[in-house]
Amino acid sequence: MSQAVPEIRLADVPEILKPGDVLLMRGDSAVSDLIMTLSGGDYSHAGFWSEAGDIIDAGPAGVLHVPLDTRLYEED
């Protein structure tokens, strides 16, 4: 029997996450669609939660520290 996933408010997320937690994301670009299709998965990208309270994210621009609310606005 599976349990229902609890609803979590965005404001509570920084208190729940621990440094090093992996955050799986779904982009809405053609590249993200291609990654999900070829991998057979539901996610196209991953980042890490940092001790500073943001997401460590690697992409074409290099390794970035991205605020959570910015990343959630950009990803699904």
N, C-alpha and C positions, 0 to 999 in steps of 0.2 A: 504494500500500500504506500503510495507516495504522499508526501505532505505538501500542502499549499505553500508557495513561496510568499513570505510576508512582504507587504508594501513597505518601502523604505523611502523616507523623504530625502531629497538631495542634501538638505542641511545636516542630516544625520550621518551621511556617508563618511566624511573625514574622521568621525569618532569610531566608526565600525572597522575601517580598513587599518591594516598594520603595514609598516614599511616592508617592501618585498612582495606584497600581494600582487598577483597577476590580474590585470583587467583585460578581458576579452571584449573586442569592439567589432561592430559591423559598419563599414563605411557605405556610402551610397554612390561611389564612383564606379566607372566601368572596370577599373583595375580591381576594386574590392569585389565586384560581382564575379570577375574572372577567377580571383583567388578562391572564393567560396565554391564556385562551380568545379574547378580543378581539384580542390582538396576534398570536396564532398562535405564540407563543414558549414557551420552556421555563422562563423566569425572570419573576418579578413585581417585582423590586426590584433596585436597584444602590446600592452605597456605595463610598467611596474609602478606601484604606489611608492612614493619616496617619503623619507623621513621629514622632508620640508613641507609635506602636505600637497604635493602635486604629482602629476604623472610623468614618469620618465619614458620618453617615446622616441623611437628611431624612425627616420624616414629620409626622403630625398634631401632635406635641408640639414641632415645630421641628427645628433642626439639632442633632444630638447626637453626642457622641463615645462610642462603645459598645465595650467590650472584646470582642475576638475570640471568646473562649469564651462570652460571654453571647449574642452574635449567632448563633453556631453552634448553641447550645442552642435558640434561638427559631426558627431557619430550617432548611430542609432543605439 
